[in-house]
């Protein structure tokens, strides 16, 4: 039983929504955001953060270098005029409520792959909850080594997890990640989302989110898991390569407007953190229950390519380990542990 190996985690779920430690820059940014465009004197910031005026000035300068437009007046103080659309730690940490995910956040302008960077960090001892986010990736990959299109305007990140699992239980991480992202997208945008087993989130039938989980294991124990998540946020239809335009979409294309990425990213981290803690404490049952309750492909005719064979049938449900239960044309039930799912039109 999963719960037996997690009995050391006894905290109530009501206790996990604690604020992540914030950098001083995030705290300064938080004061600017709370001021809603009004002025803040250096003396007021100094009093509230208990630091010198000189230190405040240095942190303001750091925010300016990161792209924040901050006006200063000798008589009125500082005023935030504009914020960059970048997933900077100060932006994400401002208001972040999570126990583990994102407390240690590394922002990159460009990366070959956040999975690659996170893997190096994990092997060097990066703590659980470490997150690597990039504004763009040049060599991102999805399942089966496929190239993944990840230009600027999306949210591309990888999280390091170190759960007390055996390798056979790792696919459940993909399911809970899908739930977290689907709920965050629906909450932040109001768009209709649908979960496609095992690791995609669809909007009106087209892919908006991809999830890739990879693990490093020793014997029968997981050393760490890399949970990579890519969200198409502010790309335009013309930005997608021609082969993807019929099957992929972005939140901007579906909404008709840009989506604030930092707010969405923060929401994703918080929900991923909450479902991860729930999984560690209670096992897979609550995660599977939520997955089944959200809009999904269950009940639809699908084709599943497993690598060894291609199966067609009706997606009936999920087994206790997250496997897809597929009813074939002859009425037999097939358990699919891994594969690519293609939705088929009804006959």
C-alpha positions in Angstrom: 0.0 0.0 0.0 1.3 3.4 -0.9 0.2 5.0 2.4 2.3 2.6 4.5 5.5 4.1 3.1 4.2 7.6 3.7 3.1 7.3 7.3 5.9 9.7 8.3 4.0 12.5 6.5 1.3 13.3 9.1 0.5 16.9 8.5 -3.1 17.8 7.7 -3.8 19.2 4.2 -5.1 22.2 5.9 -1.5 23.0 7.0 0.2 22.9 3.6 -0.8 26.3 2.3 2.1 28.1 3.8 3.9 31.0 2.1 7.1 30.1 0.3 10.1 32.0 1.5 10.4 35.2 -0.5 13.5 37.0 -1.6 13.9 40.6 -0.6 13.2 41.6 -4.2 10.0 39.7 -4.1 9.0 41.4 -0.9 9.7 44.8 -2.4 7.8 43.9 -5.5 4.9 42.7 -3.3 4.7 46.2 -1.7 4.6 47.8 -5.1 1.9 45.6 -6.3 -0.2 46.2 -3.1 0.2 50.0 -3.7 -1.7 49.5 -7.0 0.2 52.1 -8.9 0.6 54.5 -6.0 3.8 55.9 -4.6 5.7 54.3 -1.8 8.4 56.3 0.1 11.8 54.8 0.7 11.1 55.4 4.4 7.9 53.4 4.3 9.5 50.5 2.5 12.4 50.6 4.9 10.1 50.5 7.9 8.0 47.6 6.6 10.9 45.5 5.5 13.2 46.5 8.4 16.2 47.4 6.2 18.2 50.5 5.3 17.2 53.0 2.6 20.4 52.1 0.8 19.5 48.5 0.7 16.0 49.4 -0.6 17.6 51.4 -3.4 19.8 48.4 -4.4 16.8 46.1 -4.6 14.9 48.6 -6.7 17.9 48.9 -9.0 17.9 45.1 -9.3 14.2 45.1 -10.2 14.8 47.7 -12.8 17.6 45.6 -14.4 15.1 42.7 -14.6 12.8 44.9 -16.6 10.5 46.6 -14.1 9.8 50.2 -14.9 10.0 52.0 -11.5 9.7 55.8 -11.2 11.4 57.6 -8.4 10.7 61.0 -7.0 12.6 62.8 -4.3 9.3 64.0 -2.6 6.9 61.1 -3.4 9.1 58.0 -3.4 8.9 55.1 -5.8 6.1 54.0 -8.1 5.8 50.9 -10.2 4.7 51.8 -13.8 5.1 48.6 -15.7 6.1 45.0 -15.2 7.9 42.7 -17.7 6.1 39.6 -19.0 8.8 37.3 -17.7 8.7 34.5 -15.2 11.2 36.0 -12.8 11.5 34.7 -9.2 10.5 38.0 -7.7 7.3 38.0 -9.8 6.4 34.3 -9.1 7.3 34.3 -5.4 5.2 37.4 -4.7 2.1 35.8 -3.1 3.2 32.2 -3.8 1.5 29.8 -1.3 3.1 26.4 -1.5 4.9 24.0 0.8 7.5 22.6 -1.6 7.1 23.5 -5.3 8.8 26.7 -6.4 10.5 27.6 -3.2 13.8 27.2 -5.0 13.1 28.7 -8.4 15.7 29.1 -11.2 14.8 31.4 -14.1 16.6 31.1 -17.5 16.2 33.3 -20.6 17.0 30.4 -22.9 17.6 26.7 -22.2 18.2 23.7 -24.4 15.7 21.9 -22.2 14.6 22.6 -18.6 14.5 18.8 -18.1 18.2 18.7 -19.0 19.1 21.5 -16.6 16.9 20.1 -13.8 18.4 16.7 -14.3 21.9 18.1 -13.7 20.8 20.0 -10.7 19.0 16.9 -9.2 22.0 14.7 -9.7 24.1 17.4 -7.9 21.7 17.2 -4.9 19.0 19.9 -5.6 16.3 19.7 -3.0 12.8 18.5 -3.6 10.6 21.3 -5.1 13.4 22.9 -7.1 11.9 24.4 -10.3 13.7 25.4 -13.5 11.7 27.7 -15.8 12.8 29.1 -19.1 11.4 31.8 -21.4 12.2 29.6 -24.3 13.8 26.2 -25.1 15.8 25.4 -28.1 15.9 21.6 -27.9 12.9 20.6 -25.8 11.6 17.1 -26.2 8.4 15.3 -25.3 7.6 11.6 -24.9 9.5 9.1 -27.0 12.2 11.8 -27.7 9.9 13.8 -29.9 10.8 17.5 -30.6 8.6 19.9 -28.6 7.8 23.4 -29.9 8.6 25.8 -27.0 9.2 29.4 -28.1 8.8 32.6 -26.1 5.3 33.2 -24.8 4.7 29.9 -23.1 5.4 28.4 -19.7 8.1 25.8 -19.8 9.4 24.4 -16.6 10.6 21.2 -14.8 10.3 20.4 -11.1 12.5 18.1 -9.1 10.5 15.7 -6.9 11.9 13.1 -4.5 8.9 11.0 -3.3 9.2 7.7 -1.5 7.9 5.7 -4.5 8.8 2.6 -6.5 9.2 3.1 -10.2 5.8 1.4 -11.0 4.0 4.3 -9.2 5.6 7.1 -11.1 2.9 7.4 -13.8 0.6 8.7 -11.1 2.7 11.8 -11.0 1.7 12.6 -14.6 -2.0 12.2 -13.7 -1.8 14.6 -10.7 0.3 17.1 -12.8 -2.4 17.1 -15.5 -5.1 17.8 -12.8 -3.1 20.7 -11.4 -2.5 22.4 -14.7 -6.1 21.8 -16.0 -7.6 23.3 -12.8 -5.2 26.2 -12.9 -5.9 27.0 -16.6 -9.7 26.8 -16.0 -9.5 28.9 -12.9 -7.3 31.6 -14.4 -8.9 31.8 -17.9 -12.4 30.2 -17.6 -11.6 28.0 -20.7 -13.1 24.5 -21.0 -10.3 22.0 -20.4 -10.2 18.2 -21.0 -7.7 15.7 -19.7 -6.4 13.2 -22.2 -4.7 10.2 -20.7 -1.9 10.0 -19.7 -0.3 13.5 -19.9 -2.1 16.1 -22.1 -4.6 18.9 -21.5 -6.9 19.8 -24.4 -9.0 22.8 -25.1 -11.8 22.3 -27.5 -10.1 19.2 -28.7 -6.6 20.7 -29.4 -3.5 20.3 -27.2 -2.6 23.2 -25.0 -0.5 21.4 -22.4 2.1 18.6 -22.5 3.6 16.8 -19.5 6.7 14.6 -19.4 7.8 12.7 -16.3 11.2 11.1 -16.1 12.9 9.3 -13.2 16.2 8.2 -11.9 15.9 5.1 -9.8 18.2 2.8 -7.7 17.1 -0.8 -7.4 13.4 -0.5 -6.5 13.5 3.0 -5.1 13.0 6.3 -6.9 16.0 8.7 -6.5 14.2 11.6 -8.1 11.5 12.5 -10.6 11.6 15.3 -13.2 8.1 16.6 -13.9 8.3 18.7 -17.0 5.3 20.8 -18.0 4.8 22.9 -21.1 1.8 25.3 -21.5 1.0 27.1 -24.7 0.1 30.5 -23.3 0.5 33.6 -25.6 1.5 32.1 -28.9 -0.4 33.1 -32.0 -1.7 30.4 -34.4 0.8 31.6 -37.0 3.6 30.9 -34.5 3.0 27.2 -34.6 4.7 25.1 -37.3 2.3 24.1 -40.1 2.0 20.4 -39.0 0.9 21.5 -35.5 -1.7 24.1 -36.4 -4.6 21.6 -36.7 -3.8 19.8 -33.4 -2.3 22.5 -31.1 -3.6 25.7 -29.6 -2.7 28.3 -27.1 -4.7 30.1 -24.3 -4.4 33.3 -26.2 -5.9 31.8 -29.4 -8.8 30.4 -27.4 -9.4 33.6 -25.4 -8.6 36.2 -27.9 -6.3 38.0 -25.5 -3.0 37.6 -23.8 -2.9 35.8 -20.5 -0.7 37.0 -17.6 1.9 34.2 -17.4 3.3 34.8 -13.9 -0.1 34.6 -12.3 -0.9 31.4 -14.2 2.5 29.9 -13.3 2.0 30.7 -9.7 -1.4 29.0 -9.7 0.0 25.9 -11.4 2.8 25.6 -8.8 0.3 26.0 -5.9 -2.1 23.3 -7.3 0.7 21.0 -8.2 2.1 21.4 -4.7 -1.4 20.7 -3.1 -2.1 17.5 -5.2 1.5 16.3 -4.6 1.1 16.6 -0.9 -2.3 14.9 -1.0 -0.8 12.0 -2.9 2.0 11.6 -0.5 -0.3 11.6 2.5 -3.3 9.7 1.2 -2.1 7.6 -1.8 -3.5 7.6 -5.3 -7.3 7.3 -4.5 -8.0 11.1 -4.2 -6.0 11.9 -7.3 -7.8 9.3 -9.4 -11.1 10.5 -8.1 -10.4 14.1 -9.2 -9.1 12.9 -12.6 -12.3 10.9 -13.2 -14.4 13.9 -12.1 -12.8 16.5 -14.4 -13.7 16.5 -18.1 -11.7 13.7 -19.7 -11.7 11.2 -22.5 -13.4 8.4 -20.6 -16.3 7.0 -22.6 -14.8 8.0 -25.9 -13.5 5.7 -28.7 -9.8 5.9 -28.9 -6.7 4.4 -30.6 -3.8 3.6 -28.3 -0.3 3.1 -29.8 1.8 1.3 -27.2 4.9 0.9 -29.2 4.3 -2.8 -29.7 0.8 -2.6 -31.0 -2.1 -0.4 -31.8 -5.4 -0.9 -30.0 -8.8 0.5 -30.6 -11.7 0.6 -28.2 -13.6 2.6 -25.6 -11.7 4.3 -22.8 -13.7 2.9 -19.8 -11.7 4.1 -16.8 -8.5 4.2 -14.8 -7.2 1.4 -12.7 -5.8 1.9 -9.2 -2.3 2.5 -10.5 -3.4 4.9 -13.2 -3.5 2.5 -16.1 -6.1 3.1 -18.8 -8.8 0.5 -19.0 -9.6 0.0 -22.7 -12.6 -2.1 -23.8 -11.9 -3.7 -27.2 -14.4 -4.5 -29.9 -14.7 -8.1 -28.7 -15.7 -6.9 -25.3 -12.4 -7.8 -23.6 -10.7 -5.4 -21.2 -7.1 -4.3 -21.8 -4.9 -2.6 -19.2 -2.7 0.0 -20.9 0.2 1.2 -18.8 1.8 3.6 -21.4 1.0 4.7 -24.9 -0.2 7.5 -27.1 -3.9 8.1 -27.3 -5.7 9.3 -30.4 -9.4 10.2 -30.1 -11.6 8.7 -32.8 -14.8 10.0 -34.1 -17.9 8.0 -33.2 -19.0 5.6 -35.9 
